[in-house]
């Protein structure tokens, strides 16, 4: 159980502050995460990595010479926001472009992709390689759907070494993609992990049993079986990974990774069986690693990764690295960079607004207050629902987003903002603080809705309907999901359609549309997910509604109550 924390909702921020205080000679905190505190040559490609907290030494522990130039730090098991990725990459870049890399999770993909668009628009060339090493999360034919797990370390190390050696952006992308394509992982767990402040773990494993095929976000495995001796466990891991051995591959780096609650001594016992099995299979081992490489808070479990090497990848794997969480070779000479100025909070100004629009913004704050209070009441329920086939962070993400949106609304109203500007500020704040796929989509949707409103007049019923439609269209344009995929769209689409078709007074029409959304959200229990949080554990999710659809229906029902 995670027991050392202050406010559980501030766990990631407190962790980052403590880490940067301890390693002030190596890293410097910036908005959204941390960057190197040491001098970096102008023109170097900036390697920027990141994801949710709870995985140390991933991701901030890998900032330093030979690896990353910056790490973006999201909330526990939740992707960082678009704004965070953009801020860290902007602070880390030195004129050679930005290379982004992260594990293949829907929220990370959405937020990093949006940040990449913004960086390219800013004139900073930016490219991405997504890590997809977990062989249990999709078939080899659908490699692009696999999750990123301990293979993150491999891809980040190769990209960092290449950038340090002076590769240009295309060169870094090429070797990182080759490293990803040559990396395969398989994990088991003996006990689940517990989010800070929670009383129960995200999942449990019966005594004497182990979950098979774990991710690193507290997800349950894809199966379960009896615990076996270390020699048998080693055989299972090795045999499974060797089924995807590239043709002709002879050299490999092997990584035994502890997920957070497994003792190093246990991992050494496992390695004592893994190494001979690999050698018997004709694998020449190169610089293997055993230890906590990417964790899942206090989850008890282990994973095995095989990274198949060619001569160039081997050279980059062996290249020096000096970070708080990973070191390789001789110490790297560094010079501390002069500290950058503390991020200044620019004073926010809003366009002139009519009295009617400002009054509407005040009413919007009242709605925000009700919604935030309701989501706090349902936080545990939404988290438990998400934990059935996901990582259990949805309830906390929604409350974080709603609280931030309410604070932004309150500040905007006090500054005289009209309803359009106030809602846009709320959308930006929600997307920045909520994290994950839902956070990004809620933020983008609220921002799009604001674009259909005006600071010059109070919104009519027709304007509100147009705003809801704009939000839906924007979410559809960014996400890859469709109706029936078991996502928030299964509530948002019927809500929008019902509201548009009902010509009664807005409050009455809204109430009935919210009831329709609730009905459809509950009906997602019968759906099989094709995309989104529950896809890797599709069968486990059947019989349970989608938490994103449920939370959206709750918000719509509360908004006009």
N, C-alpha and C positions, 0 to 999 in steps of 0.2 A: 504494500500500500504506500502511496505517496503521502508522506506525513510532514515534510518540512516546507511550509509555505506561509504566506501572510494572507492576502486576499487571493483566493484561487483564480479569480478572473484576471489578476495581474501577474500570474506566475511567469509567463514568458518574458514580460518586461523586467521583472525582478531578477530572473535568471540572467538575462542579457546584461543588465547593469552590473551584477556581481562578476560575471565572466570578464567583462571589459575592465573592471576595476582590478581584477587579479592579473590580467594579461595586458596591462596598459603599455608594455613595451612592444607588444605585437599587434594589437588591434585597437581601433578607435571607433567608438559608437557614432553612428549617423542615423538620421531618420530611416526607420525601417529595418535596421540591422547593424552591421559593422563592416569596416574596411581595414586594409592594412594600415598600420601606423608607421611603416617603414617606407623609405624612398623607393619609388618604382620608376623605371625609365620611361621617358616620354615616347610615345609611339607603340608601346607594348599593348598587345591584346589584353583586355581586362576580362578575367574569368570570374563570373558572378554566379553563385550557386544559391540554393535555398530551399525552403519548405517550412513545414510546421515545426514547432518545438517538441521536445520529448524524445529526441533521437541522439543526444550527444554521444560522441563528438560531432556527428552531423548536426548542423551544417556549419555553425560558426566556429567550431573547433578546427576547421580545415582552412582557415584564412591565414595566409602567409606565403613566403617565397617558395616556389615550386608547386604551389597549389592555387588556391583561390585568391583573388584580389578583393572580393567582397562576398558577404553572405547575407541573404534576406531572411529575417526571422519572423515567422508567423506565430499565431497562438498554438497551443498544444494540439497536435494532430490536425492542424488546420492550415491551409495554404496562406501565404502572405498575400496582401492585397496588391492590386495593380500599382497603386501609388507607392507602396513600399518597394516593389521591384524597381520601379522607375527611379526612385530616390537613391537607392543603393547603387544602381548601375551608373547613374549620373555622377555620383561622388567617386566611384572607383575608376571610371574610364580615364585613359591617358592619351587618347588620340588615335589608338590603333583599332578601335572598334570594341564591341562587347560580345562576349560569348556567354550565353545563358545555358544552364543545365540544371536538371531537377528530376525527381522521380515522376513516373507517368501516373498521376492522379488527376482527376477531372478538374478540381479546383486550381491546382498548380498550373495545368495546361492553359486554362482560361485566363488566369491572371498574368502569367508570364507572357502569353501571346499578346494580350492587350498592351502590356508594358513594352514588348518588342515593337509593336506598331508605333507607340509614342516615341520611343527612342529613335527609330528610323526617321520619323517625322521631324525630330529635333536635329537631324543631321548626324546622328551617331550610328554608324553601321552596326547592326545587331543580328546575330544568328543564334540558333538553338539546336541542341541535341538533347532529346528526352531519353532517360534511362529506362530500359525495359528488360530487366534481367530475370524476373521471377517466373520460372517455368510453369508454376502451378496455376497462374492466373489467366492463362490463355494458351491455346495450342501454338505450335511452331508456325503454322500457316497464318496465324493472326498475331504475329510477334508484336505488332504495333499496339496491341491492346494489353500487353503485359505490364505489371507494376514494376516500379523501381524499388529495389531493396538494398542489400549490401553492395550490389553492383554500382551504386552511386559513387562509392569510394574509388573504384577502378576508373570510371569515366572522368571523374573530377581530377584524379591524379594524372592521368594521361593528358588531359587538356591543359592542366596547370603546368606540367613539365614542358609541353610544346610551346605554350605562350612564353614561358621563362627562357626557352632556347631561341626565341625570336621568330617563331612561325607567324605568318600573317593569319588573318581571320579565317580565310578559306582553308589554310593548312591545319589550324586548330580544329575546325569543324570536321575535316576529313579524318584525322586520327582519332578524335573523340567518337565519331560514328563507328569507325572500325572497332574501337575498343568495346563499345556497347554491343555491337553485333557478335563479338567473341566472348561475351560474359553471360554466365548462367548461374542462377541461385535457387536453392530449395531450403525451406525452413520447417522446423517443428517447434511446438510450444507445450509446456507442461502446466502453465498457469497464466491467466490473463493479467492485464495491467489495470491500474486504477488511476483515473484522472485526478489531479489535485482537487481536494474538496469533496470528492465523491466517496460514498461509504462502501460501494460495491465495485468489483472489477467489471470491465466492459464485457468479459465473457469468463466462463469457468470451464475447467476440464475436470472430469471425475477422477478421483484418486486411482492411480495405476493406469491412467490413460494419457495420451498425448494428442494434441491437435496437429494435423499435418497440412502443410501448405499455408504458412502464415504470411501476412503482410507486416508492415511496420507501423501501422496506425491503429493497433489494438483490435484489428478485425479478427473474427474467428477463423479457424482454418477451413479448408474445403472438405476435410474428413477427420476421422478420429480412429485411433487404434491403441492397442496395449503398449505401455512403455516396454522397451527392450533394452538389453545390455548395450553398452557403448559400442562394442564391436559390431553388433547387429544394426545399430543405428547408423554407424559409419557406412556399413555395406549398403543400407537403403539409400542414403544420401548420395554416395558415390555412384552406385548403379543407375540411379535416376538421372543424374547429371551427365553421365557418360553416354546416355542415349542421344544427346544432342552435341556430341563431340564433332567438331568440323572435320571434314575429310582431310587426312594427312597431318592433322595437328599433333605435335609431339611435346611442346613445351607449354607449361601453364603456371600461372600464379594461383595458389589456392588460399582461400580465406575462410577460416572458421570464426564465426561472429556470434558473440553473446548478445541476446536481446535486452539485457538489462538486469535480470535477476539470476543469471547463471554464473557461478563462480569460475574464476580463471582456472583453478585446479581441474574442474570438470571439463573445461574446454581442452586442456592439455591431455586429459585422458582420451577424449574423443579424437584429437589429432594423432595420438599414438596409434590409433586404428585406421584413420583416414589415410595418412601418408603411405603406409605399406600397400594399401589397396590401389592407390593411384600409381605407385611405382610398379606394381604387378601388371597394371594395365598399360605399361609403357609410357607413362607420363613423366617427363623430366620437370621437376619442381623448381621454380625460380622465385626466390624471395617470398615465401609464403608468410601469411599474417594470421595470428591467432589472438583474439581479444575482443573487447567491445568496440566495434567499428561503426555500426549504426544500430541504435537501441530503440526500444519501444517502452519508455519509462521503466517500470519494474517488471515487465513481462519476463517470465522464466522460460527460456527457450534458446535454441541455437539455429544457425543457418550455415550452409556450406556454399561457397561460390567458387567457380572455376573460370579463370580468365585465360583464354588461349592466346599465345604470343607468337608474333612474327619478330623479325630482328628489330624493326623500328619500335614496335610496341614494347619489346623487352627493354630497349635502351631507355625509353621514356618511363617505364615502370621502375627502373633502377635509379633514375635521376634523383638528385638530392631534393629534399623537401623539409621545411622547417615551420611547423605550425604547432599551436598548443595541443592539438589532438592527434597529430600524425607526424612522425619524423623519419627521414630516410637519408642515409649517408652522412657525410661530414657536415658540420655546422655551416650555414650559409652566412657570409658576412653581410650585415645590414647596417643602414644608417637611418636613424629615426627622422621621420619627416616632421617639419613644423606643423603643429596641430592646426587643422582647419577651423575656421570660425564656427562657433556654435550656431546651429540652425536658428535663424531668426524667424519669428512668427510675424509675417507681414500683416499689416492691418487690412482687414477685409472691408471693402466698400461695396455697396449695392446700388443698382440703378434706382432712380426716383420711382416711387410707387404711389398709387392713388390710395386714398383713405379706405376705399372698399377692398382693395387688394391686400392692404396691410391687415385689415380686420379678418380677412379670409386666412391670412397667414397665422394669426393668433388662434383661430379655430383649428387650424392644422396642428398647432402645438398641443391643443387639448386632445386631438386624436392620437398624436404621438405619445402622450402621457398614458392614455388608456392602453394602447398597444404594448408599450414597454412593460407596464404592470402585468398585463395578461401573459406576455411571453415569459416573464419571470415565474409566474405561477405554473406554467407548463414546461419549464426548462428541463426538469428531470424526466418527465414523460417523453418529451421529444428526444432527449439524449438516449434513453433506453430503447426507444423505437429505432433510432439510427444505429444503435449498437447491434441489433439483430443481424444485420448484413453489412454494416459500415463501421465507421470508427468512433461513433458515439459522441461526436462534437456538435451535432446540429443544434441542440437546445442552447448550448453556451454561445455558439456563433450567432444565433438569432437574438439572444439577449444583448450580446455585445453590440451587434449592429443597431438594434432598436435604441439602446441607451445612447450610442454615439449620435444617431440621427436626432434624437430628442434634444441632446445638448446643442447640436448645430442649429436646429430649429429655434430653440430658445435664444441663442446668441443672435441669429439672423433677425428675429422679430424685435429684439431689443435694439438692433441697429436700424430699424425702420424698413426692413426688406418686405417686398411684396410676396404674394403667394408663390409665384413662379421661382423667384430667387431663393426663397426659403426652402422650397421642396428640392431644388437642385443642390443646395448645401446639405440637406439631409441625405440625399442620395450619395453624394461624395463621401460623407462621414460613415454611412452604413457600409459602403463598399470597402472603405479603408480599414474599419475596425472588425468587421464580422469575419473576414477571411473565408476561404473555401469557395466552392462553386456557388453555393447559395448566396454568400455575401456579395460576390461579384455580380451575380445576376440581379439581386435585389437593388444593389447600388445603381447598376446600369438602367434598370427599369424605372426607378424613381427619377433618375436624371432625365430619361426620355419623356416621362410623364410631365415633368416640369416644363419641357420644351413646348408642350401643347397648351400651356397656361400663359397668363399674362400678369405683369406687374401693374397694369393700367386699369384693370377692372376685376370685379369678383367673378369667379368661374361660374358659368351657367351649368345646367345639367348636361347640355350637349358638350360643353368644354370638358367636363369631368369624364364623360364617356370617351371623348377623343383622347384624353390623357391616358386612360386605361388601355385603349387600343394601341397607342404609341408605345406604352411600356411592353405590352405583349409582343408587338412587332420587333422591338429592339432585342428582347430576350431571345426570340426565335432566330434573329440574325446572328447573335453571338454564340448561342448554344448549338449543339449538334443533335439535341433530342427532338422528338416529335410527340404528338399526342399518342398515348398508349405505351410509352416507354418507361412508365413508372417514375416520373419526375414531377416537379412542381407544375409543369405545364398541364398535367392532367387535372389540375384544379383551376389554373389561371385561364386556360382557353375556354372552358365552359362558363366560368365567371364572366369573362369579357363578352362572350356571345349572348348570354342571358341579359346582361346589362344593356347591351346595344338593342336587343329586340324588345325590351320593355320600355314603353313610352310614358309610363306613369311618373309621378314626382320622384326625384332622384332617391330620396331616402327609402321609399317603399320598394323601388326597383332594386336598389342596392341590397336590401335585406333579403329579397328573394334570390338574387344572384349569388349572395353569400351562402344561402342554403343549398343552392345548386352546386356550388363549389365544394361544400362540405360533403354532399352526397357523392360526388365524383372522387373526392379525396379518399373517402372510405372505400370506394370501389377499387382503388388501386391495389388493395390487398390481393385481388384475384389475378393481377397482371404479373407477367414474367419480364423482368427488366432487360432491356437490350443495351442500355447505356446508363451511365451515372454511377452513383455510390454503391448500388447493390448488385451490379452486373457480375463481379467475380464470384459472388455467393448467391446466385439467382434463385436456386431452389430454397435456400434458407429464408429468403424474403417472401416467398409465396405464403399467403395467409396473413400477411401483415401489411398495412397501408404504408405508402411512402411518406417519410417524415417531412419532406419538403412540401408535398401537396397538403398534408395536414396543417403544417404551420401557416401556409398561405391562406388556407380556408379560415383558420383561426383569426388571422390578421384582418381579413375582409369582414368577417362577422363582427369583430370588435370595433372596426373603424367607424361605423355608423350607428353603433349601439346607443 
